[in-house]
Amino acid sequence: AIEVLPVRQGAVRPVRIRAGWTAPSQDQGGQPWLADSYFLGGNALVRRTNPVQQLDSLPPNAGLYGSERWGHFSYAVPVSEGRYRVTLRFSEGHYGARNTGVGGAGSRLFDVYCNGEALLRKFDILREANGEGRPVDRRFTGIRPNAQGKIMLSFVPLRGMACINAIEVEEDR
């Protein structure tokens, strides 16, 4: 299939990927999200029973945290030449007292690389989010594509398995 969409002159359309998800979707603001795309390796967890929990009120777009890709995997997101802002969205849905996995902080540690350079080292979602079922996002600016026109994101497990819930790549103006 081919889809042609209008774009402002000089603007690049964002690439939004809902990891592990099997169909395109929209967030609360009507922004489109692709089904899990551009990945190599890992496993898909299509739906968690309670993706975001323990909060007095749900954060915007809590549904993005309801699926994930986990294991040892990478994404090769095709982009035009330029500078990009990459947002990685995480929520611990396996480890923690209210989840099915045995263990707490330190049970899942992984590195994230972009085009071979470390973005996150020994990343622990449970610790960073102060508990399971809480979203934690990490944003990186000034990202440039590699020589093949891709933003290569590699998720490397150190303890347990790496995981990601959603990836957003936007033009960095």
C-alpha positions in Angstrom: 0.0 0.0 0.0 1.0 3.6 -0.5 -0.2 6.5 1.5 0.5 10.1 0.5 -0.1 12.7 3.2 0.3 16.5 3.1 3.2 18.1 4.9 4.1 21.7 5.5 7.0 22.9 3.4 10.2 22.1 5.2 8.4 20.0 7.9 8.9 16.3 8.4 6.0 14.1 9.5 6.6 12.5 13.0 7.1 8.7 13.2 5.2 7.3 16.2 5.4 3.5 16.9 3.3 1.7 19.4 5.6 -1.2 20.3 4.1 -4.7 20.3 0.8 -3.4 18.9 -0.7 -5.0 15.8 -2.7 -2.1 14.2 -2.4 1.6 13.7 -4.1 3.7 16.4 -4.5 7.3 17.6 -3.7 8.8 20.9 -6.0 11.1 22.9 -4.9 14.1 20.9 -5.7 12.4 17.6 -2.1 11.8 16.7 -1.5 8.7 14.6 0.6 5.8 15.9 1.9 3.0 13.7 1.5 -0.6 14.7 4.9 -2.1 15.8 7.1 -1.4 12.8 10.8 -1.2 11.7 11.9 -3.7 14.4 14.3 -6.7 14.3 14.2 -9.3 17.0 12.5 -9.4 20.4 9.0 -10.4 21.2 5.7 -8.6 21.2 3.4 -8.4 24.2 0.2 -7.1 22.6 -2.0 -6.3 25.6 -1.4 -5.9 29.3 -4.4 -6.2 31.6 -3.6 -3.0 33.5 -0.9 -1.0 31.7 -0.7 2.0 34.0 -1.7 1.5 37.6 -1.1 3.0 41.1 -1.9 6.6 40.0 -4.5 8.9 41.3 -5.4 9.9 37.7 -4.3 8.4 34.4 -1.6 10.3 32.5 -2.3 11.4 29.0 -2.2 8.6 26.5 -2.0 5.9 29.1 -3.0 3.4 26.4 0.4 3.7 24.7 1.8 1.7 27.7 -0.5 -1.3 27.2 1.7 -3.2 24.7 5.5 -3.6 24.4 8.4 -5.2 22.6 10.7 -7.1 24.9 13.9 -9.1 24.7 17.1 -8.1 22.7 15.9 -6.1 19.7 16.4 -3.0 17.6 14.5 -0.5 15.5 15.7 1.1 12.2 13.4 4.1 11.8 13.7 5.6 8.3 13.9 9.4 8.3 15.1 12.3 6.0 18.3 14.1 6.6 18.0 16.5 9.5 17.9 16.6 13.3 15.3 14.7 15.4 13.9 14.5 18.9 13.4 10.9 20.0 11.1 10.1 22.9 11.2 6.6 24.4 8.2 5.6 26.5 8.4 2.9 29.2 6.3 1.4 32.0 7.2 -1.6 34.1 4.5 -4.2 33.6 6.3 -7.4 34.7 8.5 -6.8 37.8 7.2 -5.4 41.0 4.9 -6.3 43.9 1.7 -6.0 41.9 3.0 -7.6 38.7 3.6 -11.2 37.8 7.4 -11.1 37.7 9.4 -11.9 40.9 11.8 -9.1 41.8 11.9 -5.4 42.3 14.3 -2.6 41.4 17.3 -4.0 39.6 15.4 -7.0 38.1 15.4 -5.5 34.6 18.5 -3.5 33.5 19.3 -2.7 29.9 21.2 -0.3 27.7 19.7 1.7 24.8 22.0 2.8 21.9 21.2 5.2 19.1 23.4 4.8 16.0 26.0 3.1 18.2 26.1 5.7 20.9 24.7 5.0 24.4 21.5 6.9 25.3 20.7 5.0 28.5 23.0 2.7 30.5 21.8 0.2 33.1 18.3 1.6 32.7 15.9 0.4 35.3 12.3 1.3 34.5 11.0 0.3 38.0 13.5 2.5 39.8 13.2 5.5 37.3 9.4 5.5 37.6 9.3 5.0 41.3 7.2 1.8 41.0 5.6 -0.5 38.6 2.8 0.6 36.2 4.1 4.2 36.2 5.0 5.7 32.9 8.5 7.1 32.5 9.6 8.8 29.2 13.1 9.8 28.1 13.6 12.4 25.4 16.8 12.9 23.4 17.4 15.9 21.0 19.8 16.5 18.2 19.6 13.0 16.9 20.8 12.6 13.3 20.2 9.6 11.0 23.0 7.3 10.0 24.5 7.1 6.5 21.6 4.8 5.4 19.0 7.4 6.5 17.9 5.5 9.6 17.8 6.2 13.3 19.0 2.9 14.7 17.8 2.2 18.3 19.3 -0.9 19.9 17.9 -2.3 23.2 20.5 -4.6 24.9 19.5 -6.5 28.0 21.9 -6.7 31.0 19.6 -8.4 33.5 16.2 -9.6 32.6 15.0 -8.4 29.2 14.9 -4.9 27.7 11.5 -3.5 26.8 9.9 -0.5 25.2 6.2 0.6 25.0 6.4 3.4 22.4 8.8 5.4 20.3 8.2 8.9 18.9 10.6 10.5 16.4 9.9 14.2 15.6 11.7 16.9 13.8 14.0 18.8 16.2 13.5 22.5 15.3 
